[in-house]
């Protein structure tokens, strides 16, 4: 059986330190978090999740909480990904709730921002990104900013 390989083309990006930082975190699917946690035990590679809901518990079928992520040793969580914004309609307000919950629970958010192709073609990039940052980081303390990527 052939060994499966996951490859990322970095184009012409990343110096030595940026490369070290980049390969320090992996974010597999939810169903593979525990397996990844076990495989990464004893290494310096950190575990992150691809998403998280902003409530601790409740009738939110299909969602996953910060406590659930922490129970499988996740330290990071990707929030605000373009697919979550466009396909699932996540607003800056929802993403802000997620960021605040992640920080409250001791997870480090990997905060994604960016414009759509349509917004870029209309020269709206600066305003879109500015609004995402301002609204996404609303009520995040200066002290907590050091925990956000």
N, CA, C and O atoms as a GROMACS GRO file, in nm:
protein
  596
    1UNK      N    1   0.084  -0.118   0.000
    1UNK     CA    2   0.000   0.000   0.000
    1UNK      C    3   0.088   0.124   0.000
    1UNK      O    4   0.186   0.133   0.074
    2UNK      N    5   0.052   0.219  -0.085
    2UNK     CA    6   0.130   0.342  -0.095
    2UNK      C    7   0.109   0.431   0.026
    2UNK      O    8  -0.002   0.439   0.079
    3UNK      N    9   0.212   0.496   0.071
    3UNK     CA   10   0.205   0.592   0.181
    3UNK      C   11   0.140   0.720   0.130
    3UNK      O   12   0.179   0.773   0.026
    4UNK      N   13   0.044   0.770   0.203
    4UNK     CA   14  -0.023   0.895   0.166
    4UNK      C   15   0.062   1.013   0.213
    4UNK      O   16   0.126   1.008   0.318
    5UNK      N   17   0.060   1.118   0.134
    5UNK     CA   18   0.140   1.236   0.162
    5UNK      C   19   0.051   1.360   0.153
    5UNK      O   20  -0.031   1.372   0.062
    6UNK      N   21   0.067   1.449   0.248
    6UNK     CA   22   0.001   1.579   0.242
    6UNK      C   23   0.110   1.681   0.212
    6UNK      O   24   0.211   1.688   0.283
    7UNK      N   25   0.091   1.759   0.107
    7UNK     CA   26   0.193   1.855   0.067
    7UNK      C   27   0.132   1.993   0.055
    7UNK      O   28   0.017   2.009   0.013
    8UNK      N   29   0.209   2.092   0.091
    8UNK     CA   30   0.167   2.230   0.074
    8UNK      C   31   0.272   2.304  -0.007
    8UNK      O   32   0.391   2.300   0.026
    9UNK      N   33   0.229   2.371  -0.111
    9UNK     CA   34   0.321   2.448  -0.194
    9UNK      C   35   0.329   2.589  -0.138
    9UNK      O   36   0.231   2.663  -0.142
   10UNK      N   37   0.443   2.626  -0.089
   10UNK     CA   38   0.460   2.757  -0.025
   10UNK      C   39   0.497   2.866  -0.124
   10UNK      O   40   0.522   2.980  -0.085
   11UNK      N   41   0.501   2.833  -0.251
   11UNK     CA   42   0.540   2.929  -0.355
   11UNK      C   43   0.676   2.988  -0.318
   11UNK      O   44   0.770   2.913  -0.292
   12UNK      N   45   0.688   3.118  -0.316
   12UNK     CA   46   0.814   3.181  -0.276
   12UNK      C   47   0.790   3.257  -0.145
   12UNK      O   48   0.807   3.379  -0.138
   13UNK      N   49   0.752   3.181  -0.043
   13UNK     CA   50   0.721   3.240   0.087
   13UNK      C   51   0.800   3.169   0.196
   13UNK      O   52   0.845   3.056   0.179
   14UNK      N   53   0.816   3.236   0.307
   14UNK     CA   54   0.869   3.184   0.433
   14UNK      C   55   1.021   3.174   0.440
   14UNK      O   56   1.085   3.104   0.362
   15UNK      N   57   1.075   3.247   0.537
   15UNK     CA   58   1.215   3.231   0.570
   15UNK      C   59   1.227   3.119   0.672
   15UNK      O   60   1.128   3.051   0.700
   16UNK      N   61   1.345   3.098   0.728
   16UNK     CA   62   1.367   2.986   0.819
   16UNK      C   63   1.275   2.994   0.941
   16UNK      O   64   1.209   2.896   0.976
   17UNK      N   65   1.269   3.111   1.007
   17UNK     CA   66   1.185   3.123   1.127
   17UNK      C   67   1.038   3.107   1.092
   17UNK      O   68   0.964   3.041   1.165
   18UNK      N   69   0.994   3.167   0.983
   18UNK     CA   70   0.853   3.154   0.942
   18UNK      C   71   0.818   3.008   0.912
   18UNK      O   72   0.706   2.965   0.938
   19UNK      N   73   0.912   2.934   0.859
   19UNK     CA   74   0.889   2.792   0.834
   19UNK      C   75   0.874   2.716   0.964
   19UNK      O   76   0.785   2.633   0.978
   20UNK      N   77   0.960   2.745   1.061
   20UNK     CA   78   0.948   2.680   1.192
   20UNK      C   79   0.813   2.710   1.254
   20UNK      O   80   0.748   2.622   1.310
   21UNK      N   81   0.770   2.836   1.245
   21UNK     CA   82   0.640   2.875   1.300
   21UNK      C   83   0.526   2.805   1.228
   21UNK      O   84   0.430   2.761   1.291
   22UNK      N   85   0.536   2.794   1.098
   22UNK     CA   86   0.429   2.735   1.017
   22UNK      C   87   0.408   2.587   1.048
   22UNK      O   88   0.294   2.542   1.058
   23UNK      N   89   0.515   2.513   1.063
   23UNK     CA   90   0.499   2.369   1.083
   23UNK      C   91   0.480   2.332   1.230
   23UNK      O   92   0.481   2.214   1.266
   24UNK      N   93   0.465   2.431   1.314
   24UNK     CA   94   0.443   2.406   1.456
   24UNK      C   95   0.300   2.371   1.492
   24UNK      O   96   0.276   2.324   1.603
   25UNK      N   97   0.205   2.392   1.404
   25UNK     CA   98   0.064   2.369   1.435
   25UNK      C   99  -0.002   2.289   1.322
   25UNK      O  100   0.015   2.322   1.205
   26UNK      N  101  -0.076   2.186   1.359
   26UNK     CA  102  -0.158   2.114   1.261
   26UNK      C  103  -0.303   2.118   1.307
   26UNK      O  104  -0.331   2.113   1.427
   27UNK      N  105  -0.396   2.127   1.211
   27UNK     CA  106  -0.538   2.139   1.242
   27UNK      C  107  -0.617   2.037   1.160
   27UNK      O  108  -0.672   2.071   1.054
   28UNK      N  109  -0.624   1.913   1.206
   28UNK     CA  110  -0.700   1.811   1.133
   28UNK      C  111  -0.850   1.826   1.154
   28UNK      O  112  -0.895   1.911   1.231
   29UNK      N  113  -0.927   1.743   1.087
   29UNK     CA  114  -1.072   1.742   1.105
   29UNK      C  115  -1.105   1.699   1.248
   29UNK      O  116  -1.023   1.638   1.316
   30UNK      N  117  -1.226   1.733   1.291
   30UNK     CA  118  -1.268   1.700   1.428
   30UNK      C  119  -1.252   1.552   1.460
   30UNK      O  120  -1.205   1.516   1.568
   31UNK      N  121  -1.290   1.467   1.366
   31UNK     CA  122  -1.287   1.323   1.392
   31UNK      C  123  -1.146   1.269   1.404
   31UNK      O  124  -1.127   1.155   1.447
   32UNK      N  125  -1.047   1.347   1.366
   32UNK     CA  126  -0.907   1.303   1.374
   32UNK      C  127  -0.827   1.375   1.481
   32UNK      O  128  -0.706   1.353   1.492
   33UNK      N  129  -0.891   1.459   1.559
   33UNK     CA  130  -0.817   1.534   1.661
   33UNK      C  131  -0.752   1.443   1.765
   33UNK      O  132  -0.635   1.463   1.798
   34UNK      N  133  -0.824   1.346   1.816
   34UNK     CA  134  -0.768   1.259   1.918
   34UNK      C  135  -0.653   1.176   1.863
   34UNK      O  136  -0.551   1.159   1.930
   35UNK      N  137  -0.668   1.124   1.742
   35UNK     CA  138  -0.559   1.049   1.678
   35UNK      C  139  -0.437   1.138   1.662
   35UNK      O  140  -0.325   1.096   1.692
   36UNK      N  141  -0.458   1.259   1.613
   36UNK     CA  142  -0.347   1.352   1.595
   36UNK      C  143  -0.283   1.385   1.729
   36UNK      O  144  -0.160   1.391   1.739
   37UNK      N  145  -0.364   1.406   1.833
   37UNK     CA  146  -0.310   1.436   1.966
   37UNK      C  147  -0.219   1.323   2.013
   37UNK      O  148  -0.112   1.348   2.067
   38UNK      N  149  -0.263   1.200   1.993
   38UNK     CA  150  -0.182   1.085   2.034
   38UNK      C  151  -0.053   1.077   1.954
   38UNK      O  152   0.053   1.047   2.010
   39UNK      N  153  -0.059   1.103   1.824
   39UNK     CA  154   0.059   1.097   1.738
   39UNK      C  155   0.157   1.210   1.769
   39UNK      O  156   0.278   1.193   1.754
   40UNK      N  157   0.105   1.325   1.811
   40UNK     CA  158   0.190   1.441   1.837
   40UNK      C  159   0.246   1.445   1.979
   40UNK      O  160   0.333   1.526   2.009
   41UNK      N  161   0.196   1.356   2.066
   41UNK     CA  162   0.242   1.355   2.205
   41UNK      C  163   0.394   1.340   2.209
   41UNK      O  164   0.451   1.253   2.143
   42UNK      N  165   0.457   1.426   2.286
   42UNK     CA  166   0.601   1.421   2.300
   42UNK      C  167   0.677   1.499   2.194
   42UNK      O  168   0.800   1.506   2.198
   43UNK      N  169   0.605   1.559   2.100
   43UNK     CA  170   0.670   1.642   1.998
   43UNK      C  171   0.645   1.788   2.031
   43UNK      O  172   0.572   1.820   2.124
   44UNK      N  173   0.707   1.875   1.954
   44UNK     CA  174   0.684   2.018   1.973
   44UNK      C  175   0.573   2.071   1.883
   44UNK      O  176   0.543   2.190   1.887
   45UNK      N  177   0.513   1.985   1.803
   45UNK     CA  178   0.406   2.027   1.713
   45UNK      C  179   0.277   2.043   1.793
   45UNK      O  180   0.239   1.954   1.869
   46UNK      N  181   0.210   2.156   1.775
   46UNK     CA  182   0.088   2.188   1.848
   46UNK      C  183  -0.035   2.144   1.768
   46UNK      O  184  -0.031   2.136   1.646
   47UNK      N  185  -0.143   2.117   1.840
   47UNK     CA  186  -0.267   2.071   1.778
   47UNK      C  187  -0.372   2.182   1.780
   47UNK      O  188  -0.391   2.249   1.882
   48UNK      N  189  -0.437   2.200   1.667
   48UNK     CA  190  -0.545   2.297   1.657
   48UNK      C  191  -0.666   2.235   1.590
   48UNK      O  192  -0.657   2.131   1.524
   49UNK      N  193  -0.780   2.300   1.608
   49UNK     CA  194  -0.905   2.254   1.546
   49UNK      C  195  -0.943   2.350   1.434
   49UNK      O  196  -0.895   2.463   1.428
   50UNK      N  197  -1.030   2.304   1.347
   50UNK     CA  198  -1.070   2.383   1.231
   50UNK      C  199  -1.185   2.479   1.258
   50UNK      O  200  -1.215   2.564   1.174
   51UNK      N  201  -1.249   2.467   1.372
   51UNK     CA  202  -1.362   2.554   1.404
   51UNK      C  203  -1.405   2.527   1.547
   51UNK      O  204  -1.357   2.433   1.610
   52UNK      N  205  -1.495   2.610   1.599
   52UNK     CA  206  -1.546   2.595   1.734
   52UNK      C  207  -1.671   2.681   1.748
   52UNK      O  208  -1.681   2.786   1.684
   53UNK      N  209  -1.766   2.638   1.830
   53UNK     CA  210  -1.886   2.718   1.855
   53UNK      C  211  -1.863   2.807   1.977
   53UNK      O  212  -1.773   2.781   2.057
   54UNK      N  213  -1.944   2.910   1.990
   54UNK     CA  214  -1.923   3.010   2.096
   54UNK      C  215  -2.000   2.984   2.225
   54UNK      O  216  -1.992   3.065   2.318
   55UNK      N  217  -2.074   2.876   2.233
   55UNK     CA  218  -2.144   2.841   2.357
   55UNK      C  219  -2.074   2.722   2.423
   55UNK      O  220  -2.007   2.644   2.356
   56UNK      N  221  -2.089   2.710   2.555
   56UNK     CA  222  -2.027   2.600   2.628
   56UNK      C  223  -2.103   2.468   2.609
   56UNK      O  224  -2.042   2.362   2.592
   57UNK      N  225  -2.234   2.477   2.611
   57UNK     CA  226  -2.320   2.359   2.601
   57UNK      C  227  -2.453   2.401   2.541
   57UNK      O  228  -2.483   2.520   2.532
   58UNK      N  229  -2.533   2.303   2.500
   58UNK     CA  230  -2.667   2.335   2.454
   58UNK      C  231  -2.707   2.254   2.332
   58UNK      O  232  -2.634   2.168   2.284
   59UNK      N  233  -2.826   2.286   2.284
   59UNK     CA  234  -2.884   2.216   2.169
   59UNK      C  235  -2.831   2.280   2.040
   59UNK      O  236  -2.903   2.353   1.972
   60UNK      N  237  -2.706   2.252   2.009
   60UNK     CA  238  -2.640   2.306   1.890
   60UNK      C  239  -2.584   2.189   1.809
   60UNK      O  240  -2.462   2.171   1.800
   61UNK      N  241  -2.673   2.112   1.752
   61UNK     CA  242  -2.638   1.989   1.683
   61UNK      C  243  -2.527   2.011   1.580
   61UNK      O  244  -2.534   2.101   1.496
   62UNK      N  245  -2.426   1.927   1.589
   62UNK     CA  246  -2.316   1.932   1.494
   62UNK      C  247  -2.204   2.027   1.530
   62UNK      O  248  -2.101   2.030   1.462
   63UNK      N  249  -2.221   2.105   1.634
   63UNK     CA  250  -2.117   2.200   1.675
   63UNK      C  251  -2.023   2.135   1.776
   63UNK      O  252  -2.051   2.027   1.827
   64UNK      N  253  -1.914   2.202   1.804
   64UNK     CA  254  -1.815   2.152   1.900
   64UNK      C  255  -1.772   2.268   1.989
   64UNK      O  256  -1.752   2.380   1.942
   65UNK      N  257  -1.759   2.240   2.117
   65UNK     CA  258  -1.727   2.346   2.213
   65UNK      C  259  -1.577   2.354   2.241
   65UNK      O  260  -1.501   2.263   2.207
   66UNK      N  261  -1.538   2.464   2.302
   66UNK     CA  262  -1.399   2.483   2.342
   66UNK      C  263  -1.356   2.374   2.439
   66UNK      O  264  -1.244   2.322   2.430
   67UNK      N  265  -1.444   2.339   2.533
   67UNK     CA  266  -1.409   2.234   2.630
   67UNK      C  267  -1.388   2.100   2.561
   67UNK      O  268  -1.299   2.023   2.600
   68UNK      N  269  -1.467   2.071   2.458
   68UNK     CA  270  -1.448   1.947   2.383
   68UNK      C  271  -1.312   1.947   2.314
   68UNK      O  272  -1.243   1.845   2.312
   69UNK      N  273  -1.274   2.061   2.258
   69UNK     CA  274  -1.144   2.071   2.192
   69UNK      C  275  -1.030   2.054   2.291
   69UNK      O  276  -0.932   1.985   2.264
   70UNK      N  277  -1.044   2.117   2.405
   70UNK     CA  278  -0.940   2.107   2.507
   70UNK      C  279  -0.928   1.964   2.559
   70UNK      O  280  -0.819   1.921   2.597
   71UNK      N  281  -1.040   1.890   2.561
   71UNK     CA  282  -1.036   1.753   2.612
   71UNK      C  283  -0.954   1.659   2.524
   71UNK      O  284  -0.914   1.552   2.569
   72UNK      N  285  -0.930   1.699   2.399
   72UNK     CA  286  -0.843   1.620   2.310
   72UNK      C  287  -0.710   1.690   2.286
   72UNK      O  288  -0.641   1.664   2.188
   73UNK      N  289  -0.674   1.780   2.378
   73UNK     CA  290  -0.544   1.847   2.381
   73UNK      C  291  -0.524   1.952   2.272
   73UNK      O  292  -0.410   1.988   2.243
   74UNK      N  293  -0.630   2.003   2.213
   74UNK     CA  294  -0.615   2.112   2.117
   74UNK      C  295  -0.573   2.238   2.192
   74UNK      O  296  -0.622   2.266   2.302
   75UNK      N  297  -0.483   2.313   2.133
   75UNK     CA  298  -0.437   2.438   2.191
   75UNK      C  299  -0.477   2.558   2.106
   75UNK      O  300  -0.481   2.671   2.155
   76UNK      N  301  -0.507   2.534   1.978
   76UNK     CA  302  -0.539   2.639   1.882
   76UNK      C  303  -0.672   2.608   1.815
   76UNK      O  304  -0.717   2.494   1.815
   77UNK      N  305  -0.734   2.711   1.758
   77UNK     CA  306  -0.856   2.691   1.681
   77UNK      C  307  -0.864   2.796   1.570
   77UNK      O  308  -0.844   2.915   1.594
   78UNK      N  309  -0.892   2.749   1.449
   78UNK     CA  310  -0.906   2.838   1.335
   78UNK      C  311  -1.046   2.900   1.341
   78UNK      O  312  -1.146   2.829   1.350
   79UNK      N  313  -1.053   3.033   1.336
   79UNK     CA  314  -1.181   3.103   1.340
   79UNK      C  315  -1.186   3.210   1.231
   79UNK      O  316  -1.088   3.280   1.208
   80UNK      N  317  -1.300   3.222   1.166
   80UNK     CA  318  -1.319   3.324   1.063
   80UNK      C  319  -1.273   3.281   0.924
   80UNK      O  320  -1.258   3.365   0.836
   81UNK      N  321  -1.252   3.152   0.904
   81UNK     CA  322  -1.206   3.105   0.773
   81UNK      C  323  -1.304   3.149   0.665
   81UNK      O  324  -1.424   3.156   0.688
   82UNK      N  325  -1.252   3.178   0.547
   82UNK     CA  326  -1.334   3.230   0.437
   82UNK      C  327  -1.451   3.137   0.405
   82UNK      O  328  -1.560   3.185   0.372
   83UNK      N  329  -1.431   3.007   0.414
   83UNK     CA  330  -1.541   2.914   0.385
   83UNK      C  331  -1.651   2.924   0.490
   83UNK      O  332  -1.769   2.912   0.457
   84UNK      N  333  -1.614   2.946   0.614
   84UNK     CA  334  -1.714   2.962   0.720
   84UNK      C  335  -1.792   3.092   0.699
   84UNK      O  336  -1.912   3.099   0.726
   85UNK      N  337  -1.724   3.193   0.651
   85UNK     CA  338  -1.789   3.322   0.625
   85UNK      C  339  -1.884   3.311   0.506
   85UNK      O  340  -1.999   3.355   0.514
   86UNK      N  341  -1.838   3.254   0.395
   86UNK     CA  342  -1.918   3.255   0.272
   86UNK      C  343  -2.019   3.142   0.264
   86UNK      O  344  -2.134   3.166   0.227
   87UNK      N  345  -1.980   3.021   0.298
   87UNK     CA  346  -2.072   2.907   0.286
   87UNK      C  347  -2.170   2.900   0.402
   87UNK      O  348  -2.288   2.873   0.382
   88UNK      N  349  -2.121   2.924   0.523
   88UNK     CA  350  -2.205   2.909   0.642
   88UNK      C  351  -2.256   3.042   0.697
   88UNK      O  352  -2.325   3.044   0.799
   89UNK      N  353  -2.223   3.152   0.630
   89UNK     CA  354  -2.277   3.282   0.668
   89UNK      C  355  -2.230   3.337   0.800
   89UNK      O  356  -2.301   3.416   0.863
   90UNK      N  357  -2.112   3.299   0.843
   90UNK     CA  358  -2.062   3.351   0.970
   90UNK      C  359  -2.028   3.499   0.956
   90UNK      O  360  -1.952   3.539   0.867
   91UNK      N  361  -2.084   3.577   1.044
   91UNK     CA  362  -2.063   3.721   1.043
   91UNK      C  363  -1.944   3.756   1.134
   91UNK      O  364  -1.895   3.673   1.210
   92UNK      N  365  -1.900   3.880   1.124
   92UNK     CA  366  -1.794   3.927   1.214
   92UNK      C  367  -1.838   3.916   1.360
   92UNK      O  368  -1.756   3.887   1.447
   93UNK      N  369  -1.966   3.938   1.385
   93UNK     CA  370  -2.019   3.927   1.522
   93UNK      C  371  -2.007   3.784   1.574
   93UNK      O  372  -1.966   3.762   1.688
   94UNK      N  373  -2.042   3.687   1.493
   94UNK     CA  374  -2.031   3.546   1.533
   94UNK      C  375  -1.885   3.509   1.556
   94UNK      O  376  -1.852   3.444   1.655
   95UNK      N  377  -1.800   3.552   1.466
   95UNK     CA  378  -1.657   3.522   1.479
   95UNK      C  379  -1.601   3.586   1.605
   95UNK      O  380  -1.518   3.526   1.674
   96UNK      N  381  -1.645   3.707   1.636
   96UNK     CA  382  -1.602   3.773   1.759
   96UNK      C  383  -1.643   3.692   1.882
   96UNK      O  384  -1.564   3.676   1.975
   97UNK      N  385  -1.766   3.641   1.884
   97UNK     CA  386  -1.811   3.557   1.996
   97UNK      C  387  -1.722   3.434   2.010
   97UNK      O  388  -1.689   3.393   2.121
   98UNK      N  389  -1.685   3.375   1.897
   98UNK     CA  390  -1.599   3.258   1.899
   98UNK      C  391  -1.460   3.292   1.952
   98UNK      O  392  -1.404   3.218   2.032
   99UNK      N  393  -1.406   3.404   1.907
   99UNK     CA  394  -1.274   3.446   1.953
   99UNK      C  395  -1.275   3.470   2.103
   99UNK      O  396  -1.185   3.424   2.174
  100UNK      N  397  -1.376   3.541   2.152
  100UNK     CA  398  -1.384   3.568   2.295
  100UNK      C  399  -1.399   3.440   2.376
  100UNK      O  400  -1.338   3.426   2.482
  101UNK      N  401  -1.479   3.345   2.327
  101UNK     CA  402  -1.497   3.217   2.397
  101UNK      C  403  -1.367   3.138   2.397
  101UNK      O  404  -1.329   3.080   2.499
  102UNK      N  405  -1.299   3.133   2.282
  102UNK     CA  406  -1.172   3.060   2.275
  102UNK      C  407  -1.072   3.116   2.376
  102UNK      O  408  -1.009   3.040   2.449
  103UNK      N  409  -1.059   3.247   2.381
  103UNK     CA  410  -0.967   3.310   2.475
  103UNK      C  411  -1.007   3.282   2.619
  103UNK      O  412  -0.923   3.253   2.704
  104UNK      N  413  -1.137   3.291   2.647
  104UNK     CA  414  -1.187   3.263   2.782
  104UNK      C  415  -1.150   3.122   2.826
  104UNK      O  416  -1.118   3.099   2.942
  105UNK      N  417  -1.152   3.028   2.732
  105UNK     CA  418  -1.127   2.887   2.764
  105UNK      C  419  -0.979   2.848   2.750
  105UNK      O  420  -0.944   2.732   2.770
  106UNK      N  421  -0.894   2.945   2.715
  106UNK     CA  422  -0.752   2.916   2.707
  106UNK      C  423  -0.705   2.859   2.574
  106UNK      O  424  -0.594   2.806   2.565
  107UNK      N  425  -0.788   2.869   2.471
  107UNK     CA  426  -0.746   2.831   2.336
  107UNK      C  427  -0.689   2.953   2.266
  107UNK      O  428  -0.728   3.066   2.295
  108UNK      N  429  -0.597   2.931   2.173
  108UNK     CA  430  -0.539   3.040   2.096
  108UNK      C  431  -0.604   3.044   1.958
  108UNK      O  432  -0.586   2.952   1.878
  109UNK      N  433  -0.680   3.150   1.929
  109UNK     CA  434  -0.744   3.161   1.798
  109UNK      C  435  -0.644   3.191   1.686
  109UNK      O  436  -0.552   3.271   1.702
  110UNK      N  437  -0.664   3.124   1.575
  110UNK     CA  438  -0.597   3.157   1.450
  110UNK      C  439  -0.704   3.232   1.370
  110UNK      O  440  -0.789   3.170   1.307
  111UNK      N  441  -0.698   3.364   1.375
  111UNK     CA  442  -0.802   3.452   1.324
  111UNK      C  443  -0.781   3.478   1.175
  111UNK      O  444  -0.683   3.542   1.135
  112UNK      N  445  -0.873   3.430   1.093
  112UNK     CA  446  -0.863   3.445   0.948
  112UNK      C  447  -0.941   3.567   0.900
  112UNK      O  448  -1.054   3.592   0.944
  113UNK      N  449  -0.880   3.641   0.811
  113UNK     CA  450  -0.945   3.757   0.751
  113UNK      C  451  -0.918   3.755   0.601
  113UNK      O  452  -0.824   3.690   0.555
  114UNK      N  453  -1.000   3.825   0.525
  114UNK     CA  454  -0.974   3.835   0.382
  114UNK      C  455  -1.101   3.862   0.304
  114UNK      O  456  -1.212   3.833   0.348
  115UNK      N  457  -1.080   3.918   0.187
  115UNK     CA  458  -1.192   3.958   0.101
  115UNK      C  459  -1.223   3.847   0.001
  115UNK      O  460  -1.141   3.759  -0.024
  116UNK      N  461  -1.343   3.852  -0.056
  116UNK     CA  462  -1.380   3.762  -0.164
  116UNK      C  463  -1.323   3.817  -0.295
  116UNK      O  464  -1.278   3.932  -0.301
  117UNK      N  465  -1.325   3.736  -0.398
  117UNK     CA  466  -1.279   3.782  -0.529
  117UNK      C  467  -1.362   3.901  -0.576
  117UNK      O  468  -1.308   3.998  -0.629
  118UNK      N  469  -1.493   3.893  -0.556
  118UNK     CA  470  -1.581   4.004  -0.596
  118UNK      C  471  -1.545   4.132  -0.523
  118UNK      O  472  -1.541   4.239  -0.584
  119UNK      N  473  -1.520   4.122  -0.393
  119UNK     CA  474  -1.482   4.241  -0.315
  119UNK      C  475  -1.348   4.296  -0.363
  119UNK      O  476  -1.329   4.417  -0.369
  120UNK      N  477  -1.255   4.207  -0.396
  120UNK     CA  478  -1.124   4.251  -0.445
  120UNK      C  479  -1.138   4.324  -0.578
  120UNK      O  480  -1.077   4.428  -0.600
  121UNK      N  481  -1.221   4.268  -0.666
  121UNK     CA  482  -1.241   4.330  -0.798
  121UNK      C  483  -1.309   4.466  -0.789
  121UNK      O  484  -1.295   4.548  -0.879
  122UNK      N  485  -1.383   4.489  -0.681
  122UNK     CA  486  -1.449   4.619  -0.659
  122UNK      C  487  -1.362   4.713  -0.575
  122UNK      O  488  -1.408   4.818  -0.531
  123UNK      N  489  -1.234   4.673  -0.553
  123UNK     CA  490  -1.140   4.753  -0.474
  123UNK      C  491  -1.189   4.779  -0.331
  123UNK      O  492  -1.170   4.888  -0.277
  124UNK      N  493  -1.252   4.679  -0.271
  124UNK     CA  494  -1.303   4.692  -0.135
  124UNK      C  495  -1.215   4.623  -0.031
  124UNK      O  496  -1.250   4.618   0.087
  125UNK      N  497  -1.101   4.571  -0.074
  125UNK     CA  498  -1.016   4.491   0.014
  125UNK      C  499  -0.988   4.561   0.147
  125UNK      O  500  -1.011   4.503   0.253
  126UNK      N  501  -0.937   4.683   0.143
  126UNK     CA  502  -0.897   4.752   0.265
  126UNK      C  503  -1.015   4.764   0.362
  126UNK      O  504  -1.001   4.732   0.480
  127UNK      N  505  -1.131   4.808   0.314
  127UNK     CA  506  -1.246   4.827   0.401
  127UNK      C  507  -1.298   4.695   0.457
  127UNK      O  508  -1.334   4.687   0.574
  128UNK      N  509  -1.300   4.592   0.373
  128UNK     CA  510  -1.348   4.462   0.419
  128UNK      C  511  -1.257   4.408   0.529
  128UNK      O  512  -1.305   4.366   0.634
  129UNK      N  513  -1.127   4.409   0.504
  129UNK     CA  514  -1.031   4.356   0.601
  129UNK      C  515  -1.031   4.440   0.729
  129UNK      O  516  -1.026   4.385   0.839
  130UNK      N  517  -1.037   4.571   0.715
  130UNK     CA  518  -1.042   4.659   0.832
  130UNK      C  519  -1.165   4.626   0.918
  130UNK      O  520  -1.153   4.612   1.040
  131UNK      N  521  -1.281   4.613   0.855
  131UNK     CA  522  -1.403   4.581   0.930
  131UNK      C  523  -1.394   4.444   0.996
  131UNK      O  524  -1.438   4.428   1.110
  132UNK      N  525  -1.338   4.347   0.926
  132UNK     CA  526  -1.323   4.214   0.986
  132UNK      C  527  -1.234   4.219   1.109
  132UNK      O  528  -1.263   4.154   1.210
  133UNK      N  529  -1.126   4.295   1.103
  133UNK     CA  530  -1.035   4.306   1.217
  133UNK      C  531  -1.101   4.380   1.333
  133UNK      O  532  -1.100   4.333   1.446
  134UNK      N  533  -1.157   4.498   1.304
  134UNK     CA  534  -1.219   4.579   1.409
  134UNK      C  535  -1.334   4.504   1.476
  134UNK      O  536  -1.341   4.498   1.599
  135UNK      N  537  -1.422   4.446   1.398
  135UNK     CA  538  -1.538   4.376   1.453
  135UNK      C  539  -1.503   4.240   1.511
  135UNK      O  540  -1.561   4.198   1.611
  136UNK      N  541  -1.410   4.171   1.449
  136UNK     CA  542  -1.371   4.039   1.498
  136UNK      C  543  -1.296   4.044   1.629
  136UNK      O  544  -1.303   3.950   1.709
  137UNK      N  545  -1.225   4.153   1.652
  137UNK     CA  546  -1.145   4.166   1.775
  137UNK      C  547  -1.210   4.258   1.879
  137UNK      O  548  -1.145   4.298   1.975
  138UNK      N  549  -1.337   4.290   1.859
  138UNK     CA  550  -1.409   4.376   1.953
  138UNK      C  551  -1.405   4.314   2.094
  138UNK      O  552  -1.430   4.195   2.112
  139UNK      N  553  -1.372   4.397   2.190
  139UNK     CA  554  -1.366   4.358   2.332
  139UNK      C  555  -1.255   4.260   2.365
  139UNK      O  556  -1.256   4.200   2.473
  140UNK      N  557  -1.159   4.242   2.276
  140UNK     CA  558  -1.042   4.161   2.307
  140UNK      C  559  -0.941   4.253   2.375
  140UNK      O  560  -0.904   4.357   2.321
  141UNK      N  561  -0.898   4.215   2.493
  141UNK     CA  562  -0.806   4.300   2.568
  141UNK      C  563  -0.669   4.302   2.503
  141UNK      O  564  -0.631   4.211   2.429
  142UNK      N  565  -0.596   4.408   2.531
  142UNK     CA  566  -0.460   4.420   2.478
  142UNK      C  567  -0.375   4.302   2.526
  142UNK      O  568  -0.290   4.252   2.453
  143UNK      N  569  -0.400   4.258   2.649
  143UNK     CA  570  -0.326   4.145   2.705
  143UNK      C  571  -0.355   4.016   2.628
  143UNK      O  572  -0.266   3.933   2.607
  144UNK      N  573  -0.481   3.999   2.585
  144UNK     CA  574  -0.519   3.878   2.513
  144UNK      C  575  -0.474   3.878   2.367
  144UNK      O  576  -0.471   3.773   2.303
  145UNK      N  577  -0.439   3.995   2.314
  145UNK     CA  578  -0.394   4.001   2.175
  145UNK      C  579  -0.272   3.914   2.149
  145UNK      O  580  -0.252   3.866   2.038
  146UNK      N  581  -0.190   3.894   2.252
  146UNK     CA  582  -0.070   3.812   2.234
  146UNK      C  583  -0.104   3.664   2.214
  146UNK      O  584  -0.018   3.585   2.173
  147UNK      N  585  -0.227   3.625   2.241
  147UNK     CA  586  -0.270   3.486   2.224
  147UNK      C  587  -0.342   3.461   2.092
  147UNK      O  588  -0.394   3.352   2.069
  148UNK      N  589  -0.345   3.561   2.006
  148UNK     CA  590  -0.415   3.548   1.878
  148UNK      C  591  -0.313   3.548   1.764
  148UNK      O  592  -0.221   3.629   1.760
  149UNK      N  593  -0.332   3.455   1.674
  149UNK     CA  594  -0.249   3.451   1.552
  149UNK      C  595  -0.330   3.513   1.441
  149UNK      O  596  -0.283   3.522   1.328
   0.00000   0.00000   0.00000
